[in-house]
Amino acid sequence: MTLILGSGSPRRQMLLEQLGMTFTVDPPKVDETPLADETPHDYVQRLAREKAEEVAQRHPGALVLSADTIVVHAGKLLGKPRSKQEGLAMLRSLSDSIHEVVSGVALAGTAATLFAVSSRVRFRELDEAEIDWYWETGEPADKAGSYGLQGIGSAFVASIEGSYSNVIGLPLVETVAALRNSGVECLGVPGQ
């Protein structure tokens, strides 16, 4: 069965490649504006479903996996920063506090599945020099919440409650189960 990853996220690609999975990538073009009164779980599930369905239309007979991940802190959705100022503000707000990372995952095409996974992340206290330095590394610029757990940002994370891979951008335990239920073998030999 042909598996298409409906996402341009290198992080999601990396996670699937680590499992030895083969897939092609076809990034969707979906409006990511939250709807009024949409909960974080509803928001990421809607985006994941819309992305998977859009890509599935271009690939009849294929199974499309798509996901979307956001950070929720103090009741606010923290997506990818649109500017340095916004990125620095996000990091300041996450300093010495707990936030939630929510991923919506969807399968479309030859099977349909939709779910969301949530993890709680505690940041240690950050000082201004660390925040400025981290921004200048370039890592936060394209990450929800302005940090990447799989990179330098891991130095700021004091603890995680829930799925580690979810915080990176794809909850693997649940995703592997959904793919297997759709007939996809998920654990291959990486690179083969």
C-alpha positions in Angstrom: 0.0 0.0 0.0 1.3 3.4 -0.9 1.7 5.7 2.1 1.7 9.5 1.6 2.8 11.9 4.3 0.6 15.0 4.0 3.0 17.2 5.7 6.2 19.1 4.9 7.5 18.7 8.5 11.0 17.3 8.6 10.4 16.3 12.2 7.5 14.0 11.2 9.5 12.6 8.3 12.4 11.9 10.7 10.2 10.1 13.2 8.7 7.8 10.4 12.1 7.2 8.9 13.4 6.1 12.3 10.8 3.3 12.2 12.1 2.2 8.7 8.9 3.3 7.0 8.8 4.2 3.3 6.5 7.0 2.2 6.4 10.0 -0.2 5.7 13.5 0.9 3.1 15.8 -0.5 2.6 18.9 1.6 -1.0 20.3 1.6 -2.1 23.9 1.4 -4.7 24.4 4.1 -5.8 27.6 5.9 -4.6 27.2 9.5 -6.7 30.0 11.0 -8.4 28.7 14.2 -12.2 28.9 14.1 -14.1 30.9 16.8 -14.5 28.9 20.0 -12.6 25.9 18.6 -10.9 23.9 21.3 -7.2 23.0 20.8 -8.1 19.3 20.3 -10.8 20.2 17.8 -8.4 22.6 16.0 -5.6 20.2 15.4 -7.9 17.4 14.5 -9.7 19.6 11.9 -6.4 20.7 10.4 -5.0 17.1 10.3 -8.3 15.9 8.6 -8.4 18.7 6.1 -4.7 18.2 5.2 -5.2 14.4 4.8 -8.3 14.8 2.7 -6.8 17.4 0.4 -3.7 15.2 -0.3 -5.9 12.0 -0.6 -7.8 13.7 -3.5 -4.5 13.9 -5.4 -3.5 10.3 -4.7 -6.5 7.9 -5.3 -5.9 4.5 -3.8 -3.2 5.7 -1.4 -3.3 6.0 2.4 -2.5 9.6 3.5 -1.1 10.3 7.0 -1.3 14.0 8.1 -0.8 15.7 11.5 -0.8 19.1 13.0 0.8 20.1 16.4 0.3 23.1 18.6 1.4 24.4 21.9 -1.2 25.7 24.4 -0.1 27.9 27.2 -2.3 29.9 29.6 -5.3 29.2 27.3 -3.6 30.6 24.2 -2.6 28.7 21.1 1.1 29.1 20.3 1.7 28.2 16.7 4.9 29.0 14.7 6.2 32.5 15.5 5.5 35.0 12.8 8.4 37.2 13.9 11.4 37.4 16.2 9.5 39.5 18.6 6.7 36.9 18.8 9.1 34.0 19.1 10.9 35.7 22.0 7.6 36.5 23.7 6.6 32.8 23.4 9.8 31.6 25.0 9.5 34.1 27.8 5.9 33.0 28.5 7.0 29.3 28.6 9.8 29.9 31.0 9.4 28.3 34.4 5.9 27.0 33.6 3.9 24.1 32.2 2.3 24.0 28.8 0.4 21.4 26.7 1.4 20.1 23.3 -1.5 18.8 21.3 -1.2 16.8 18.0 -4.1 15.9 15.8 -3.5 12.9 13.5 -5.6 11.8 10.5 -5.6 9.0 8.0 -7.5 9.5 4.7 -7.8 7.6 1.4 -8.1 3.9 1.7 -8.9 4.2 5.4 -10.0 7.0 7.7 -8.9 7.7 11.3 -8.8 10.8 13.4 -7.4 11.3 16.9 -5.6 13.8 19.2 -2.9 13.2 21.7 -1.8 15.6 24.5 1.4 15.9 26.5 2.4 18.3 29.3 5.8 19.9 29.2 7.5 21.8 32.0 10.1 24.4 31.1 12.9 25.4 33.5 13.4 29.1 34.1 15.1 30.8 31.2 17.1 34.0 31.3 17.1 36.7 28.6 20.5 35.8 27.3 19.4 32.1 26.8 16.2 33.2 25.1 18.1 35.6 22.7 20.8 33.1 22.0 18.3 30.3 21.3 16.4 32.5 18.8 19.6 33.3 17.0 20.3 29.6 16.4 17.4 29.6 14.0 15.8 26.6 15.5 12.7 28.2 17.0 11.6 30.1 13.9 9.5 27.3 12.4 8.3 25.4 15.5 5.0 25.6 17.3 5.7 27.4 20.6 9.0 28.6 19.3 11.1 25.6 20.4 12.1 22.1 19.2 12.4 19.2 21.7 14.4 17.2 19.2 17.1 19.9 19.1 18.7 22.5 21.3 15.3 23.3 22.9 15.6 20.1 24.8 17.9 21.9 27.2 15.0 23.9 28.4 12.6 21.0 29.1 12.6 19.9 32.8 10.0 17.2 32.4 7.4 15.7 30.1 4.2 14.0 31.1 2.9 11.9 28.2 4.3 11.1 24.7 7.8 12.4 23.9 7.3 11.9 20.2 4.0 13.9 20.4 6.0 16.9 21.6 8.3 16.5 18.5 5.2 16.5 16.3 3.8 12.9 15.8 2.6 10.6 18.6 4.2 7.4 17.4 2.5 4.8 19.7 -0.9 5.9 18.5 0.1 6.6 14.9 1.7 3.1 14.6 -1.5 1.5 16.0 -3.6 3.5 13.5 -1.4 2.6 10.5 -1.3 -1.1 11.5 -5.1 -1.1 11.8 -5.1 0.2 8.2 -2.9 -2.6 7.0 0.5 -0.7 7.0 3.5 -2.5 8.5 5.4 0.2 10.4 8.6 -1.4 11.8 11.0 -1.9 8.9 14.8 -1.7 8.8 15.8 2.0 8.5 17.4 2.8 5.2 16.1 -0.3 3.4 
